[in-house]
Amino acid sequence: MISSILLAVPASVPATPAWNPTVALIISLSSLVVVLLSTRIEKPLVGPKFPILPISIPTFVAAMAFGHIIGVGIVLGLTNIGRL
């Protein structure tokens, strides 16, 4: 038996954009910005060191995850206002 609350959900969910190069660019740029800003945190070198960047591997993974969250928020916001 399906609850009536679950039947009402699809009507209130905002539109999500199709994957395209613009969406990829937005998420990539937001991830890059967050990785560059991650060098400014208090202890970016805790844990195993990343061989290329001046941050540790856990900091890099956390920054990329946070960058994806920020990028998805930007994409959904732009979609909601009709710009994407």
C-alpha positions in Angstrom: 0.0 0.0 0.0 1.4 3.4 -1.0 1.0 6.3 1.3 -0.8 9.4 -0.1 2.2 11.5 1.0 4.5 9.5 -1.4 2.1 10.1 -4.3 2.2 13.9 -3.7 6.0 14.1 -3.9 6.6 14.1 -7.7 4.4 17.1 -8.1 6.5 19.2 -5.8 10.0 18.2 -7.0 11.6 21.0 -9.1 12.9 20.2 -12.5 16.4 18.8 -12.8 18.6 19.6 -15.7 19.9 17.1 -18.2 23.7 16.4 -18.0 25.5 18.6 -20.5 28.9 20.3 -20.9 27.6 23.4 -19.1 26.7 21.4 -16.0 30.1 19.6 -16.1 31.9 23.0 -16.4 30.0 24.4 -13.4 30.7 21.5 -11.2 34.4 21.2 -12.3 35.0 24.9 -11.6 33.3 24.9 -8.2 35.4 21.8 -7.3 38.6 23.5 -8.5 37.8 26.7 -6.5 37.2 24.7 -3.3 40.4 22.7 -3.8 42.4 26.0 -4.2 40.7 27.4 -1.1 41.5 24.3 0.9 45.1 25.3 1.1 43.9 28.1 3.4 42.5 25.9 6.1 44.2 25.5 9.5 45.8 22.1 9.0 45.7 21.0 5.3 48.6 18.6 5.7 47.2 16.1 8.2 47.4 12.6 6.8 49.2 11.2 3.8 50.6 13.9 1.5 49.3 14.5 -2.0 52.2 14.3 -4.4 51.3 17.3 -6.6 49.3 19.8 -4.5 50.4 21.3 -1.1 47.5 19.5 0.6 46.9 16.0 2.0 44.9 13.3 0.3 42.0 13.5 2.9 41.9 17.3 2.4 41.7 16.8 -1.3 38.9 14.3 -1.2 36.9 16.4 1.3 37.5 19.5 -0.9 36.3 17.7 -4.0 33.2 16.4 -2.3 32.4 19.8 -0.9 33.0 21.3 -4.4 30.5 18.9 -5.9 27.9 19.8 -3.3 28.4 23.5 -4.0 28.3 22.8 -7.8 25.1 20.8 -7.6 23.6 23.7 -5.5 24.6 26.2 -8.2 23.2 24.0 -11.0 19.9 23.4 -9.2 19.7 27.1 -8.4 20.3 28.2 -11.9 17.8 25.6 -13.2 15.2 26.8 -10.7 15.5 30.5 -11.9 15.5 29.4 -15.5 19.0 30.2 -16.5 20.2 26.7 -17.2 
